[in-house]
Amino acid sequence: MSTYTLRFPGSGTIIEEAILKGREEGREKARAEDILRVLRVRGIEVPDAVRERVGSCEDLDVLGTWLDRAVTVGSADELFVEPAGA
């Protein structure tokens, strides 16, 4: 029995790669904005260096970790500090 795989025009091409890359970049940008928003809502000052580091990060897992930390840190710089015992 054969399996039918749905393919759209442009599938497996540079067009598809560009679309997927754009989606990934959109998720990264949104996650970075979420981190900064949480800090702002909590009244935590965000230095330009922190804003730049968060905004330039391209790793969704790292951004997710920073988002989790943004909920509890006492300063923006603490986003990047590994917890003791980690």
Contacts in CASP RR format, 6 or more apart in sequence:
PFRMAT RR
TARGET T0000
AUTHOR 0000-0000-0000
METHOD contacts of the structure
MODEL  1
MSTYTLRFPGSGTIIEEAILKGREEGREKARAEDILRVLRVRGIEVPDAV
RERVGSCEDLDVLGTWLDRAVTVGSADELFVEPAGA
10 16 0 8 1.000
24 60 0 8 1.000
25 58 0 8 1.000
27 60 0 8 1.000
28 57 0 8 1.000
28 58 0 8 1.000
28 60 0 8 1.000
28 63 0 8 1.000
29 55 0 8 1.000
31 60 0 8 1.000
31 63 0 8 1.000
31 64 0 8 1.000
31 67 0 8 1.000
32 54 0 8 1.000
32 55 0 8 1.000
32 57 0 8 1.000
32 63 0 8 1.000
34 67 0 8 1.000
35 54 0 8 1.000
35 63 0 8 1.000
35 64 0 8 1.000
35 66 0 8 1.000
35 67 0 8 1.000
35 70 0 8 1.000
35 79 0 8 1.000
36 46 0 8 1.000
36 51 0 8 1.000
36 54 0 8 1.000
38 67 0 8 1.000
38 70 0 8 1.000
38 71 0 8 1.000
39 46 0 8 1.000
39 70 0 8 1.000
39 73 0 8 1.000
39 76 0 8 1.000
40 46 0 8 1.000
42 70 0 8 1.000
42 71 0 8 1.000
44 73 0 8 1.000
44 74 0 8 1.000
44 75 0 8 1.000
44 76 0 8 1.000
45 75 0 8 1.000
45 76 0 8 1.000
46 76 0 8 1.000
47 76 0 8 1.000
47 77 0 8 1.000
50 76 0 8 1.000
50 77 0 8 1.000
50 79 0 8 1.000
53 80 0 8 1.000
54 63 0 8 1.000
54 66 0 8 1.000
54 79 0 8 1.000
57 63 0 8 1.000
57 66 0 8 1.000
66 79 0 8 1.000
66 80 0 8 1.000
69 78 0 8 1.000
69 79 0 8 1.000
70 79 0 8 1.000
73 79 0 8 1.000
END
